[in-house]
Amino acid sequence: MESLIILGSITLALMLGAISPGPTFIYVAKNSIAISRKHGLFTALGTGTGAALFGLLAVMGLQAILLAVPSAYLVLKICGGLYLLWIAYKIIKHAKEPMDSPNGSAEPMSYKQAYRLGLITQMSNPKIAVILASIFTALLPKDIPTYFYVVLPMLCFFIDAGWYSLVAVALSAEGPRKVYLKSKALFDRVAGGVMTVLGLKLIFGMK
């Protein structure tokens, strides 16, 4: 019973964290609206995999390592922030390009690329690992049951991938696609601007 209560508390905390807007939300939304529902779903699977990896690292004590070696966290933040800035640059650069087909280009993004970009975008933010580690530290018992090392990463995956799959399905509907196509340049510039802010915030720790 105690284990179920602990898992329930962690599940609630993870759900609240998953629905908070961030770079992964932007990328899932953009792929779902601009390309296709399947691309959005594969992106969601990538973000879920990243969440699961961070969950595994967190339950294994990543927070203690990052606190013990501050320079490691700094390097991760800078690399992650630079990646988000690169993504922002690409989004803004192609903002004016028309989308005459569902794929919008001669060389459309493959499902594998969508999955990989979702994974990399999720892994570019080391704060997620620290947040997960903090949740686990606060809610887990001193003696962690062995099966938690499997269950917790799975929880991270299904909650994250599940939420962003819902986002992909909702935003890939005909209505949102029509709105996006009418104002593609504006939406892409806004998305790129938000991604830029998130990248700078990650690097410089702006509040």
Secondary structure, DSSP 8 states (H G I E B T S, - for coil): -HHHHHHHHHHHHHHHHHTS--HHHHHHHHHHHHT-HHHHHHHHHHHHHHHHHHHHHHHTTHHHHHHH-HHHHHHHHHHHHHHHHHHHHHHHHTTTS---SSS-SSS---HHHHHHHHHHHHHT-THHHHHHHHHHHHHS-SS--TTHHHHHHHHHHHHHHHHHHHHHHHHTSHHHHHHHHHTHHHHHHHHHHHHHHHHHHHHH---
